[in-house]
Amino acid sequence: MYVRGIAASEMWVQLRPMRSTPLSQTLNVFRSKRPLSASTNQWIGLQQWREAPLNHDRTWGPKGPEPPLTPATSPLNQHCNGFQRTPSSLSEWGTLVLSTSDPITKARLSHHAYTLWRENDLCLGVWEPPDRPARPPKPHLEALGTGFFSDFAHVADDESRHYLWCSERLAELGFSYGDMPAHNLLWRECEKTSGCVAARLAVIPLVQEARGLDAGPRLVKKLVGFGDNRTSSIVAKIAEEEVQHVSVGVFWFVSVCAKMGCTPDVIFKDLLKEYNVELKGPFNHAARDEAGIPRDWYDESYTTKDRNGLSEVHERLACIISMEKQNSALGDYVH
């Protein structure tokens, strides 16, 4: 909850305003807006929360929240982090919040800025925020743990072995890497998803590598038809090991979704839309089922009745993730 609160104080400045608007006009806009959709249930107290007086209960006393015993001084007197003057806009204050590493000062700056905003002493303004928020030395932000990096280092090791097999076979056929044209799709997708681990897992293991599950067997058949059994054996082995790679992607995608509090199938589809990633068939359902990709994630024709056959697999996967979390917590306690 503490880390989440600090993140919330940083998040609002990321929205880039288009113009300066007085608070009174902003509240009038909120009052006049009708719900965008009848299917959404708006919290009944939202407008009351927007119009509530400033809350200065910054400490927790014997009976609950209460204001500090001594009046708060301007946080700028304690820490202005390179700012040579008092910020004059909400966006500039937000940049100062993001540029401040001490979490207590960050919280005080956030409240001071919002107080000025509510008192109509600030315009909205436009200010360039830092690429990343300033952080204190602790805590160490390692949301995924060493298991994540160990798994994908293993995947990289497998892929390096696959390359050596292919390179050796190309040399036997009188060619070398680079002699034939290739595409840069995989790396382009990596660049597109570099800022979001959930998107990277959805797009690379669950889409790009999963295409290898679909195309591998078809390529094997073609090679056998050409009489090239040696190459077909190499491709067949690579396709077999891609099941493991996709399975690793499914495991960590589900785990990341659990940390985010998201439903995996919904976020998977949303991410593909957001990053403009197309799912192309025909699909090798048997290999995808073995890897653990739910069929309704990628096949719109898949029905609820068909889905029941995989429900036990995904329940076991969720159970394994839960057990690993419990074991990790127990290990932290013991050490």
N, C-alpha and C positions, 0 to 999 in steps of 0.2 A: 504493500500500500504506500510506503514511504517513497519508493522509487517511482511508483505510478504518479504520485502527487508532483514530484519534481518534473517528470516528463510532461504533465499537464500544464505546468507553468511555462514550459518551453514551447508547447505546441502551437499556441495561438498566434505567435509572431510569424509562423510560416505562411499564413494567408496574406497574400499581397493585395493591399487595398487599391482600388482604382481611383478613389476620390476621397476628400475629406467631408465627413458628414457629422453634424452635431448629434450628441446622444439623444436629445429630445426628439429629433426627426427620426432617428433609428428606432426609438420605442414606438413612435406613431406608426412607422411602417409595420412593425411587429403586430400592433393592434389591428391594423387594417387587413393583414394577410389572412386569407382563408386557407384551410387545410388543403394541401396539394392533392391528396387522395383520400377518398372515403374509406379505403382499406387500412389506413394508418390510424392508430389510436394515440392521439396526442395527450401527454400528461396534463391533467386538469389544472395543475398548479404552475404551469410553465410561465404564464404571463405574470403571475404574482411573484415568482422568483426573479424575473427580470426587473420588476419594479421595486423590489424590496430595498430597504435602506442598507447602507454600507454595513458590513459585518466586521467589527473590530475585535471580536473575541478570538484573539490570537494565542491564548494560553488555555491550559486545561486545569481548572481549579478543583477544590474539594467537591463542588456541586456540578461540575461540568465546565463547558466553555465559558470563558470570561476574558475581558480586555486585560492587557498587561498592567501591572501595578504602577509602572512609570511610563509617562508618555514616550512614544517611540520617536527617535530622532530620524532625520532623513537618512536612508541607507547610503546615499551618495557620500555622506560624511565618513562612512566606513570603507567603502569600496566602490570605486568608479571605473576600474579596469580599463584605463587608457582613455576614457572619455574626458575631454578637456572642458566640457560645459554641461550644464543640466539639459537632459533631453527635452525637446519641445513638442514631440509628437508621440502618440501611442506606439507607432512602429519603431521609433528610435528607442523608446523605453524597452520594447520587446527585444531589440537587438542587444541592449545592455544586459537584459536577463539571460539571454542565450550566451553571452560572452563572459558571464560570471560563473566561476567554478565552485565557490563555497555555497552549499545548499541553503544554509540559513539566510545568507545575504540574498540569494536568488529569490527565496520566498518573500523576504521583506521588500525587495525591489518590485516584485509582482504586485503586492498589495498596495504599495505606494503609487505605482503607475495607475492601477485601477481606481484608486481614490481620486487622483487628479482627473482621470477620464470622467468619472461620475460627477465631479464638481464642475465639469465643462471647462476645465483649464487646459485641455489638450485638443489638438486636431488629430485626425487619423494619421495623415502623413504617409510617406513611403521611405523605407530605409532598407538597405541591403543587409540581410542577416548573415552570420557566418555559416559556412558549409556544415559544420558540426558544432553542437553545443559544448561549451567548456565543462569539464568534469573534474571532480576531486580525485585524488589518487585511489581512493577506495569508495565503493566496492569495485572489484574487478568484474567487468561485464562479460560474462561467458555464459550466455543463455543456453547454448547447445551442448556444452560439455565435450570432453575429449573423445567420447564415443562417436560423435558425429564426424570429427576429423579423421579418426582412425578408420571408420568405414569408407570414407571417400578417398583416403590414401590407398586403401586396399583396392578400390575401384580403379584408381589411377595406375596401380601396379598391374592389374589385369589388362588394362588398355595398352600399357606399354608392351606387354607380352603379345597381345594381339597384333600390334604394329610390327613387331619383329617377325612373327609368322608370315604376315603379308609381304613384308619387305624381302624376306628370304625367297618366297614363292615368286615374287616379281623378278628377282635376279635370276632364278632358274629359267624364267620365260624370256629373259633377255631385256628386262626393263628395270627401272628404278623409280623410287618415289619422286613425283613431280613430272614424270614423262607424259602423263595424261591429265587433262583438265579436271578441276575439282571445284566444289562450291565452298563458300564460307559461311553457310547457314548456321552451323553449330555455334561458332564464335560470335556471330551477330546476335543470336539469341542470348548468349552469355552476357554480352554488353548491355542488351536491353534490360536484363533482369538483375544487374549488378547491385542495385540498391535494395533488393527485397529477397530474403532467403526463401520465403514461401513461393514466390514467383519462380525463382531459380529451380527449386525442386519440382514444381509443377511443369515447367517448360522443358527442362533438360532430361531428367530421368523418366518422367511420366509421359512425355510426348516424344522428344527426339530419340531417346534410347529405346522407347517402346516401339518406335517405327522399325527398329532393327528386329524386334520380335516378329513383326508382320512381314518384312521384306526378306529376312534371312532364309526361311524355308523355300520361298519362291526362287531365290537365287541359287540355292543348292540344287533344286530340280533342273534349272537351266544348265548349270555346270555339268551335272550328270548327263544331261542330254547331249552336251558337246563332247562327252567322253573325258572330261577333266576331273577324274575322281579325286586327285590329290588336292586341288583347289577347293573342290566341293567339301571335302572333309575338314579343311581349315575353316571355311565359312560356317559349316554346321557346328563346329566346336565354339566358335565365337558367338553364334546365335544362342547356343545353349547357355553360355556364361552371361549373356546379356540379361537373362531372366534374373540372375542374382543382383545385377546392377539396378534393374527396375524395382526389384523387391526392396533394396536398400532405400531407394527414393521414396517408395510408398511408406515405409516405416517412418522415415524422418519427416515426410510431409504430414502424416497423421500426428506425429509428435509435436511439430511446430504449430499445427492448427490447435492442438489441445492447449499449448502454452498461450496461444492468442485468444482462446475461448471461441474458436470458429468451428463451424460444421465443415468437415473436409470436402464433401461433394459440392457444397455450395461455393466455397471459396475457390475450389479448383476451376469450376466453370467460370466464375467471375474473373479470375486471374487470366484465363485464356482470352476472354473478351477484352479485358483491359490492355493486354499486351499484344492483341491482334494475332493470336496463334491459332492456326487452323488444324483441326483433327481430320486426317485423311485415312480412308480405308483403302482396300479391304483389311479387316482386322483379323489377327490370329488370336481368336478368343481363348483357345486352349492355353497358349503361352502367356497371355495376359492374365488369365485366371490363376495360373500357377504363380505368377509374379505378385498377385494380390491386388491388381487394379480392378476395382468394381466396374462391372460392365456398364452400369448406368451413368458412369462418369463420362464415358466417351461415345456411347452408342445410344442415340436418341430413341431408337426403335425398341430398346430393351424394356420389358414390362416389369411391374412389381412382382408378378408371379415368378418370372425368371430370376428375379433378384434374390429370392429366398434361399436359393442354393448356395450363395456365397456369404450369407449373413453370419454363419457360424465362424467362418474364417476371419472375418473382420472383427467379430467379437473377441476372438482369441488374440488377435493382434492388439486390440485396445487393452486387453487384460495384461498382455506381456509388457506393454508400455507402462501401465499402471504399476506393475510389480517392480519394474526397473526403477521407477521413480521412488517407490518405497524403499527399495534396497539402497539407493543412492542416499536417501535421507538418513537411513539407519547407519550407513557408513560414515556420514558426516558427524552423526551423534557420537559414534564410538570413538572417532579420531578427535 
